[in-house]
């Protein structure tokens, strides 16, 4: 399996991401120049130079264009620009997905509608080229899975079109929500909104997105990979330089690309357990739904015999460590328990991919369980099958097995 790891010890920005890929010789400046020139903004030339950042040789990138526009564009204008370009459909879909995340973050922070968002710095030409260039590069690389380190965001204040704001900027922080961030104390903006949007897209949407439909259905934040260096044979390593040479550390983004050597994926999660003997069991399905809605990976209940011979339930919840407080609160509010225990566990799991197959009844998403590159398990999505069964008046099992056979042929 082809994997990539982004080492964000000095943050991430759009130009650093592209420069790191160029430095690792994973894409060419010619490819990016040709693709970006298809946006209708005039000829675009990628210019690179070798620089050093605290003794590390890295590539710094800049764009040469015939336009020097600094105009502030609305999201609707940027989306139209991408849609009307001659880029490939999947390149457009990736670029629009990244920009959509930015627009939603800005809209929430400034309390405006998404289409009315004015991007200010993000609407400037360089930022558009950063994001579209990233989309083009990602589609060309065909990485099966993206990983990242914990993300150093910096600290202090930054000047923006909205005034002087704290680091990370509010939109950047919104994009990094649910991702592991920290500050090493450096007073600088190490993660830009553009870099945060690219990173979120790569981690949450590892499969190539469809040019139509809701991309979030393919993963979302729940699909974020473990934030540690995976076991792999890395054949390409590159360093993308930030514009500032920081005195405290190398201001570079490091990218590693190679083949995974791990047959099974590992991750660390937390188990929450509580015993309940005085709750109406009819309430449990609602509790289970609430826990799933707030990020639980699994929720189960086991019949047990408690003190004084009373029958009860052992409720077990599997979740990320950051969700323990929230899920315990749900258990306390929605059940009769007075306490819960929790402890960290490690688990092994198959790598997963989701494909969409066409059946005579309609489209069905199918989950593939992968051991390396070998497909071990195939499971049609229940909700897709149920929806088609209701719409077509066909037995659910018929839809399920038809989708299963279609997936086997496609795989």
Buried (B, 14 or more C-beta within 10 A) or exposed (E): BBBBBBBBBBBBBBBBBBBBBBBBEBBBBEBBBBBBBBBEBEEBBBEBEEBEBBEBEBBBBBBEBEEEEEEBBBBBBBBEBBEEBEBBEBBBBBBBBBBBBBBBBBBBBEEEEBEEBBBBBBBBBBBBBBBBBBBBBBBBBEBBBBBBBBBBBBBEEBEBEBEEBEBBBBBBBBBBEBBEBEBBEBEBBBBBBBBBBBBBBBBBBBBBBBBEEEBBEBBBEEBBBEBBEBEBEBEBBBBBBBEEEBEEBBBBBBBBBBBBEBBEBEBEBBBBBBBBBEBEEEEBEEBBEBBEEEBBBEBEBEEEEBEEEEEBBBBBBBBBEEBBEEBBEBBBEBBEBEEBEBEEEEEEEBBBBBBBBEBEBBEBBBBBBBEBEEBEEBBBBEEBBEBBBEEEEBEEEBBBBBBBBBBEEEE
